[in-house]
Amino acid sequence: MDNELLDKEVLCIIDVRQIQKFLFHTNGPVESLGASKVMSVILNEALEYAVKNIDTPLDKSQFDLSCSADDKQIPYFHDEKILVQTIIISAGNAFILFRTGRLCQKVIRKVSRYFLDKTNILEISTCAVERTDSNHKDVDAIFDKLDLVKNEFASAHPVLPPAIVKKEKNTGEAVFTILENGKEISKSSFLLRQNVGPTDSMVDMKQITHAKGPGGKSYVAIIHMDGNNMGSTIGQVVPKAQNYEESIIIRRIIDRNITKGFNDTLKSTVDYIKEKYYPGISDQDFLHELSFFHQGGDDINLTCNPKIAIPFVERFVQELRNVCLWKDDKSEVHFSVSAGIAFVYPDSNFFSAFNMAEECCSNAKKFAKKPENAINGLSGTWFDFEFQTDRKILHLDIARKRYFRTFENINMQLRPYTLDIQMQDNIRHYDHLKKKIETLQKIKLGKLKNYLLERSYSIGTVEFENFITKMAIDGVNLKEMLGDPIIIDSDNERIATWYDAFVLSHFMKEEQ
């Protein structure tokens, strides 16, 4: 805490770090489910623990940790006895008002201790700024300051045990205890398992229904989805507030809209997938087709049968586009998302598999943010996908440069794709890909020709043209059915337009 802030009223941010490592630090579904449950409550619990355990504990009349969007007033602005006021807790961040920086400092120290004791992995970065009359300006200032804090202070990691200490197999951390089944686990794993009850259901990737993909290998799918335009929407709406209190209420309403919008859409999407593809299936059996391992706000992570991965994303987007992120007399903002799908081997490392899906999502978000792809000035809805081809390669860019660019410098992948209705004429709209997939599924070329087509772009354009010409003579005119096999984009890059359809035709559920 800066000395000049000790006796001033401050706005504080707590930013949780190492969330991915916390969620996926083992391949165990039990630990991942436990971590997800911890993430949903730990900031609330830590703050309550802290205000009650500082050197001069606060009683209930001196703090308000409610973040309800239904509150018409914020107690902090109407009762000077309130010394601590939570503004919002969302997406691994907490914003809190303190009457003094000195009190803020005491509380944060206790919060940090709570995180260490309860997780052994999660860390927090925190800073504070003097409160002004503008919540919007204060939040901008605190994020600028937080960036400096993160850059100045390196992330702290627990020191791994020396070689003589027995280590947990998956994490490399020191063994803390032995379970009844004889499994040796670290303190981190032990703490996470404490949060999983006997009624919680979970499956690991090996238990998810597999599907044969390129090269006849078995795959499962990991999906990561992340909302777009959250920050920009807040930036547009909050400055219109009449005062600090109204700004807080607006932020809470937007946060509630995000949580409710995504939760409701997930439920309706799952119901649709079950009814369409698995009529009559039991909930327990359906877990082997689709299973969530973390969902919080607009951050969604699940593993599923690869045949329903893209239909799931497509349906989710269709449902979500009808839901409002914000609506008032002057404006109406609808949700959009970016999605990444990783088709991976069932015995893959859980963290690496998730990381590939997240990188696909980031690439989709990059396209969504391009000015030419904007929808009414906001990011649209895009998704990207990738297939695991090498267990040793963890990064998307490296895999794509090594495996999906021909010696003639043709990019074999047109992806990512958009699902925005307003961009249906775009070559990268999913409808065009979907039609190609459905065509390939109908003509049923057989395993050999499918394999040759998947590899045909890498043979060379002359040999490729000869191959598809021979197929046309045999009665299968692919150019007529699928369109031009190679296009030149705005960056003058040659891109294959058929390859994505070839590989996805393995996975997509055939429409009846």
N, C-alpha and C positions, 0 to 999 in steps of 0.2 A: 504494500500500500504506500503510495506517495505521501510523504510527510505533510504536504500542504492540504491533503484531503482528509486527514485524521479527524478534524473537527467540523467537516462540512457534510452536507447531505449528498449522498452519492447514488448513482445507478451502477450496479455491479452485474457482470456476466460470468457465468460458470460454463465453460465449454468442455465437454467430455471428450477425451482423446483415447485412442487405441480401441475404438469400438469394434472395428473389423477383427482385430486380433482377439478381442474378448469373445466375440460371437463364434468365431471359426478356428480357435486355436487348437482344437483336436478334430479328429474325424468322427467323433462320437455324437450321435443325435441327442443323447441325454444332456450332454454338456451344452450343446447349442440351444436346445430348448430352454434349459435353465438360464443361460445367458440372456436369451430374449426376454424371459420373464423378469430378470433382474433389471434390464435396461428400461422396462416399462414403468418401474417404480423407484429406482434408486435415487434420483435427484430429489423427489418428494421426501423420501425417507431420510436422506442425508441432511436436508435442510431442517426437518423437524427434530432430528437427533441433535443437530448443532445448536439451535436456539435454546434447547433445553439442557445443554451440557457445557455451555461456556462458564467462565468463572463466576459470573452473576447470571444464573439462568433466567430466561424470560418466562413469564406466565402467559396463559392463553389470551389475556387482554392486551398483550404487548406485541403480538405478531399476528399476521394474517397470511396463511400459505395457500389460501384458496385461489384457483385460477378459473373459476366458473365463468363461462360466457353469458350466463343468465343474470349475473350481478349487474344491477343498474347503477350502483355506486361502488367506488373503491374505498374501503374503510380508511386507508392511509391519509386521504385528503380531507377527511371529516372528523378524525379523532387523533389528536396529537400523542395520545398514549401508544398508538401503534408505531413501533420502532422498526419493524421489518415487514415489508410487503412484497409478496411474490407477484410479479407482473404476468409472467407466462413461463411454462416449462414445456419445451417441445423440441423434437429432433436432436436430443443430446445437448440442448442449451437451456439455461435458466437465466431469466432476467429478474433482479431483485432490487428494490429500493431500501436504503438504510438511512436512518436519521443522521448517522455519523459514519465516517470512514473507519473510525476506531472500532466500532461495533462490527462493521463489515469484516474487518481483518480477523477478529476473534471467531466469527461464525465460519469464515472460509477455512480457517485452520482446522476446525472440527469436521467440516465437510470433507476435506482432504483425508483426514484420518479415517473417516467412515468408509470412503472409497477403498482405501488400502486394506482395511480389515475385512470388508465384505466381498472384494473381488480379486485382490492380489494382482490385478492386471490393469484395470482402468486407471487413467490419470485425468487430472483436470488442469486446464489453463484458465486463469481468471484475471480480471483487471476491473478497475472502476474509474468513472469520470464524475465530475461534479454535476449534480442535477441542475438543469436550466428549466426554462418554461416550455421547451419543445422536446417532446419525447422522440420525435423523428430525428432531430439533430443529435440528441444524446446517443441514440442507437447507432447512427452513422459514426459518431466519434468513438464509441466504445469498440466497434468492429475494427476501425483503423488502429486503435491502440492494441487490440488483441492480436492483430497481425504482427505488430512489433514484438509483443511478448513471445509469440510462437517462434519468431525468427531468432530472437536473442537467446532463448533458453531451450536447449536440446531436450528432446523427449527422454525421460529417465526410464530405464528398463531394469527389472530385477536381475541381479547377477546370477548366472547359471551356476549350479553346484560344481565343485571340483570333481575330478574323475573318480575319486574314491567313493563318492556318494552315489547310491543307487538312484537312477533317473527314471521318470515315467517315459514309456516308449514313445508316445505321440508328441509330447511337448518338450522333452529334454529337461524338464524341471525336476527338482528333488522329490522323491517319493515321500508323501505325507502320511498316508495310511493304506491299509489293505482291506478291500471290500470282502464281503462274505463269499463271493465267488472266486476269491483269490487274486483279483485284479489289483495291481498296485497303481495308485493314482497320486497326483500332486495336490498341493493345497488349493491351487486354482480350480482343478477339476472337482475336488471335494466340495468347495464352496458352491459351485454351480449346481452340483447334484442335489444340494440341500433344498433347492427351489423347485424341484420336479416332484409332483405328487403321484400317488398310485393310479389316479384316474387320467393322467396326461397320456396322450397317444402320440407316438412318434415312430418314424421308420428312417433307416439310413439309405444312402444311395443304392446300395447293393440290393435292397428290398423293393425298390421302385421297379415297375414293369419296364423291361428293356425293349429296344427295337433295333433291328439290324439296319446299319447305315452304310456309308461308303466303304468299300473294301470288305463288306460282309461283317464288319465289327459291330459289337453291341454298344448301344449308347443309352444314356438317360439325359434328361434336360434340366438345367438350372436356369431359372428366370429371375432377373433383377429388374424392378421397375422403380422409377423415381419421378416425382411430380415436377412439372415445369412452371415457370412464371410466378412462383410463390413470392420471392423477394420483390419482383417488379410490381406485382399487384399490391403488396403492402406499401411499396414506395409510392404508388399512385394514390392510394386511399388514405393512409394515415396522415399525410400533411394537410388534408382537408378538415381534420378534426378541430374542434373549437378550443380544446385545451388538453393538458396532459392526461387527465382522467379519461376523457373520451378516446384519446389515442390508445390507451390500454384496453379499453372495452372493445375497440375495433380489432386490435390484434388478437384478442381472445376469441372473437366471433370468427375471424378468418381461420384461426387454429382449429376451432370446433368444426367449421365447414370442411376443412381438410380431413380431419379424423373421421367424421361421419360420412363424408362423401366417399372416401376410399373404403371404409368398412362396409358400407351398404353396397357399394359396387362389387366388392369382392364376394360378398354373400350371393348376390344375384348372378354373378358370373359362374361361381362354383355350382349353383343350382342348375344353371343352364347346361353346363358341361356334363353334369351327372345325368340329367334328363335326356340329353341328345345322344351321348356316346355310351352311357352306362345305365340304361333304365333298369331299375330294380336292384341296383348294387347296394350292399350294406355300407354303412359309414366306415367300418373297420377295413373292409376290402378296398374301399375307395382311397384309403390312405396310401395304398400301394400304387395308385394311379396319380395321385396329386397330394402333396404334403407340404404345408408351410413350415419354415424353420425360423422365420423372423418377419414380423410386420409391425411397423410403428409409424403412424401418421401416413405420409406419402412414400414411405420406404417399404417396398414389398419384396420378399425373397421366398422362393419356393422351389421344390424339385418335383418333376412329374414325368410321366410317360412321354417320350419325345413326340409321339403322334398327336398329342393334344397341346403342345407348347404354343405353337403359333395360333391355333384356334382360340386358345385361352386369352392370349394377348389381344387378338382381334376383337373378341367379344367384350373384354374388359373395356377397351377403348370405346366401343359402340355404346356401352352403358354409361361410361363416365362423361362422354361429351354432352350428355343431357343434364349434367349436374353443375350447379353454379359454385364457383369458388367465392365470388362476391357479387352482391346485387343490391343496388340502391336506386333512387329515382333517376340518377343521371348515367349510371353505368351498369354493365352486366358482364362478368368475366367467367368463362367456362374453364373447366379443367383441361389440361393436356399432360401427357406423360412421355417419357422416354423409356424404352425397354431394351434389355439385352438378354439374349438367350445363348447359353453355352451347351452344346451337345458334347458330353464327355463320357469317358469310360466309367462304368459303374463303380470300379474300385479306385477311382481317382482320389487324390488328396482333396478334402472338402474345401479348404481355403483356396487352393489353386483353381478349383472349379468355379467357386463363387467369384474369384478375382477375374476370370475370363468373362463371366457374364457381366460383371460391373464395367469392365473395359468396353464391352460391346455397347452397353448402355451409355457410357461416356461418349463414344463415337457417334451414337444416334443423337445424343443431345447436342453435339457439335454441329451436326447438320441442321437440327431443329433451330439453332440460333443464327444460322446464316440469314442475312437480310432478304435474300431472294426466296427463302422458304417461310418467311414470317406470315402469320395469319392475324390480320388486324393489328399488326405491330408487335405481336407476341409469338413466342416459340410454339411451333406446331407439335404434332405427335409423330415420332419416328421410332423404328426399332431396328436393331442389328442382331446378327447371330454368327456363330462360328462353331466349327467342329474341331475337336481335339485331334491332332494329328501326330503329336510328339509329346510324350510325358515330360521331357526335359525342358520344353519351351513353355514359359508361363505368360509371356507378354504377347498381346494381340498383334502389334505392329511387326514384331520379329517373325511370328508365324506366317503372317500374310505375305511378307516380302519373300520368305523362303519357299513357301509352297504354292502361292496363288498368283504368281506373276511369271509369264512364259519367257522363253529366251528371246522372243520377238517383242518383249516388253508390253504384252497385253495383260491387263488386269482381269483376272478370271471372275472377279466378284463385282456385281453391280450394287450390292448392299451398301449402306442401309436403305430401308424403305419407309415411305410415309403412309399413314393411315388417314390423313386429313381429306375430307370430302372435297375441299376447295382445290385440291391439287391432283385431281383424278387424271388430268392430261399429262402429268409429269411421268417420265419414263420410269421413275423410281416409286411410283405408287404401287401399293401392294396388290391392287386389283389386277394389274398386268401380270405380276408374278403368279398370282393365284390361278389365272386362266391358263398359263403355261403349265403349271403343275397338274391341273385337272386334265389338260390335253394329253400330257405324258401318261397319266394314270389310265386314261381311256384307251390309248392305242396299244398299251402293254407290249413294249418292245422285247421284253425278255432280259434276263440277267446280263448276257454277253453284250448285247447292243447298248444296254443302259451303262454298263461299265465303260465301253468304248466311247460313248458320248461324253461321259463325265471327264474322261481323259483326253478327249479329242482336241480341245483348245491348245493343250501343251504339245501336241504332235507337230504343229506348224500349220499356217493358214492354207498352204497349197494342199497338203495331205488332208486337212480338215474339209476343204471344199470338195475334194474328190470323194471323201467318205459320205458326205451328206448328199452329193449328186447321185451316188450309187443307190443310196436309200430312196431317193426320189424316183429313180428308175424302177425300184422294187415296189413302188406304190406308197411310200411314206415321205411326203414332201414337207420336211420340217420347217423350211423357210416360210412356206404358205401357212403352216399351223402356228408357228412360234414367232414369226417376224424376223427382222435382221439379227443375225447372230453376234455381230460386233457393231458398236456405235463409237462415235468420237464425241466426248463431252466438251463442255465449255472451256476446260483447261487443256484441250487438245490431247487428251489421254484416250487410248483405245481400250474399251471395256467390253468384256463378254456379257451378253444378256441372257444366255441360256443356262449357264452353269449353275446358278442358284436354284433354278427350277429342277435341274437334274438331281441334285443332292437332296433337295427337300421332298421330292416325290417319294422317297423312301419312307419319310416320316409322317407326312400329312394323312390324316384320316380321310378316306375317300367319301365324298358326299353321296348319299343314297338318292 
